[in-house]
Amino acid sequence: RDELKSLLKNVGYRSDDESNGDSDEDLGDRLEDQPYFHGILPRNQSISQLIEKGDYLVRVNEQGKVVLSILWTDPENPSRLKDGHFLIHERNQMYSLQPEVYSKPSVHELISFYKRQKIELRDDGTRLIRPISRPDYVINNDEVRILDMLGKVSFVLIFNIFT
């Protein structure tokens, strides 16, 4: 749990107890509040969410890295669509899709900048067009409260949680 909190904090997540609450912008920039942020999601599951050219989502991969997944035209066969996955780089508390190219202070600002400015991610015209919202059944970690441990079964901890 601490590992996940640390990872989310590194990509711009601030839990309610860490935020000073002084501005609405703080809430607007929180990555986990963005409908296109799917949390921890393996690559193969992200692909199934993308349907049309320019569909995109942001996820955390199995290695704990933040990734932008997008669907675009296959350069080898223009009649087909292909998935692409871009690591989001963090350096000096600035986020970018390519080192030394457009950097922003949060992942949300970075994604918004690329979409608003219609910046191509590749030379073939690949752009962010339609954000894919996470399913309603996915809940944010800060919406879950562990009340107490009920037991242990074969290395699995069973908790009583409240959402």
C-alpha positions as CSV (number, residue, x, y, z in Angstrom):
1,R,0.0,0.0,0.0
2,D,2.8,2.4,0.8
3,E,4.5,1.5,-2.5
4,L,1.4,2.5,-4.4
5,K,1.0,5.7,-2.5
6,S,4.6,6.6,-3.2
7,L,4.2,5.8,-6.9
8,L,1.0,7.9,-7.2
9,K,2.7,10.8,-5.3
10,N,5.5,10.7,-7.8
11,V,3.1,11.2,-10.7
12,G,1.3,14.2,-9.2
13,Y,-1.2,12.4,-6.9
14,R,-1.9,14.1,-3.6
15,S,-4.1,12.4,-1.1
16,D,-6.6,14.6,0.8
17,D,-4.4,14.8,3.8
18,E,-1.4,15.9,1.8
19,S,-3.2,18.6,-0.2
20,N,-3.5,22.1,1.3
21,G,-6.9,22.5,-0.2
22,D,-6.3,26.2,-1.1
23,S,-7.3,26.0,-4.7
24,D,-9.6,24.1,-7.0
25,E,-6.7,23.7,-9.4
26,D,-5.0,21.3,-7.0
27,L,-8.0,19.0,-7.4
28,G,-8.2,19.5,-11.1
29,D,-4.6,18.4,-11.6
30,R,-4.7,15.2,-9.6
31,L,-4.0,12.4,-11.9
32,E,-6.3,9.9,-10.2
33,D,-9.2,12.4,-10.6
34,Q,-8.9,12.4,-14.4
35,P,-11.5,10.2,-16.1
36,Y,-8.8,8.9,-18.6
37,F,-6.6,7.6,-15.7
38,H,-7.2,3.9,-15.3
39,G,-4.8,3.2,-12.4
40,I,-2.8,-0.1,-12.5
41,L,-3.7,-1.7,-15.9
42,P,-1.7,-4.2,-17.9
43,R,-0.9,-3.4,-21.5
44,N,-3.2,-6.1,-22.9
45,Q,-6.2,-4.8,-20.9
46,S,-5.5,-1.2,-22.0
47,I,-5.6,-2.3,-25.7
48,S,-9.1,-3.7,-25.4
49,Q,-10.3,-0.2,-24.2
50,L,-9.1,1.6,-27.3
51,I,-11.5,1.5,-30.3
52,E,-10.9,4.4,-32.7
53,K,-7.9,6.3,-34.0
54,G,-6.8,8.8,-31.4
55,D,-8.4,7.0,-28.4
56,Y,-6.1,7.2,-25.4
57,L,-5.8,6.5,-21.7
58,V,-3.2,6.9,-19.0
59,R,-2.3,3.9,-16.8
60,V,0.3,2.5,-14.5
61,N,2.0,-0.6,-15.9
62,E,3.2,-3.7,-14.1
63,Q,6.6,-2.1,-13.4
64,G,5.0,0.9,-11.7
65,K,5.6,3.3,-14.6
66,V,3.0,5.8,-15.9
67,V,2.2,5.1,-19.5
68,L,0.1,6.8,-22.2
69,S,-1.7,4.2,-24.3
70,I,-3.1,5.3,-27.7
71,L,-4.6,3.8,-30.9
72,W,-3.3,5.1,-34.2
73,T,-2.9,4.1,-37.9
74,D,-0.5,1.3,-38.5
75,P,2.3,2.9,-40.7
76,E,2.9,-0.5,-42.4
77,N,-0.8,-1.0,-43.2
78,P,-2.8,2.3,-43.2
79,S,-6.1,0.4,-43.3
80,R,-5.4,-1.1,-39.8
81,L,-5.1,0.5,-36.4
82,K,-2.2,-0.2,-34.0
83,D,-1.7,0.4,-30.3
84,G,1.2,2.5,-29.0
85,H,2.5,3.0,-25.5
86,F,4.6,6.0,-24.4
87,L,6.3,6.1,-21.0
88,I,5.7,9.4,-19.2
89,H,9.1,10.6,-18.0
90,E,9.6,12.5,-14.8
91,R,12.6,14.8,-14.3
92,N,12.9,17.5,-11.6
93,Q,9.2,17.3,-10.9
94,M,8.4,17.9,-14.6
95,Y,6.6,15.4,-16.8
96,S,7.2,14.7,-20.5
97,L,6.5,12.1,-23.2
98,Q,10.0,12.6,-24.7
99,P,13.0,13.8,-22.7
100,E,13.9,17.4,-23.5
101,V,10.6,18.0,-25.3
102,Y,7.5,19.7,-23.8
103,S,7.5,19.3,-20.1
104,K,4.7,20.2,-17.6
105,P,4.4,20.1,-13.8
106,S,1.8,17.4,-13.8
107,V,0.7,14.5,-16.0
108,H,-2.7,16.1,-16.4
109,E,-1.2,19.3,-17.7
110,L,1.0,17.4,-20.1
111,I,-1.9,15.4,-21.6
112,S,-4.1,18.6,-21.8
113,F,-1.3,20.5,-23.5
114,Y,-0.8,17.7,-26.2
115,K,-4.5,17.5,-26.8
116,R,-5.3,21.2,-26.8
117,Q,-2.3,22.1,-29.1
118,K,-3.0,19.0,-31.3
119,I,0.6,18.0,-31.1
120,E,1.6,14.9,-33.1
121,L,3.1,12.1,-31.0
122,R,4.6,10.6,-34.2
123,D,5.3,11.9,-37.7
124,D,2.3,10.0,-39.1
125,G,-0.2,12.4,-37.6
126,T,-0.9,10.4,-34.4
127,R,-2.6,12.8,-31.9
128,L,-4.7,12.6,-28.7
129,I,-8.3,12.8,-29.8
130,R,-10.7,11.0,-27.5
131,P,-9.9,10.2,-23.8
132,I,-11.3,6.8,-22.8
133,S,-12.9,7.0,-19.3
134,R,-12.2,4.3,-16.8
135,P,-15.2,2.0,-16.0
136,D,-17.5,3.1,-13.2
137,Y,-16.6,0.0,-11.2
138,V,-13.0,1.2,-10.8
139,I,-12.6,3.2,-7.6
140,N,-9.8,5.4,-6.4
141,N,-7.5,4.2,-3.6
142,D,-8.4,7.2,-1.5
143,E,-12.1,6.0,-1.6
144,V,-11.2,2.8,0.2
145,R,-10.8,2.7,4.0
146,I,-9.4,-0.4,5.7
147,L,-11.3,-1.0,8.9
148,D,-9.6,-4.1,10.3
149,M,-7.9,-7.3,9.2
150,L,-10.3,-10.3,9.2
151,G,-7.7,-13.1,8.6
152,K,-5.0,-14.6,6.5
153,V,-5.3,-17.4,4.0
154,S,-2.3,-18.7,2.0
155,F,-0.5,-15.4,1.9
156,V,-3.6,-13.5,1.1
157,L,-4.7,-10.9,3.7
158,I,-8.4,-10.4,4.0
159,F,-9.6,-7.0,5.1
160,N,-12.9,-5.4,5.9
161,I,-13.1,-2.4,3.7
162,F,-15.5,0.5,3.4
163,T,-15.9,2.5,0.2
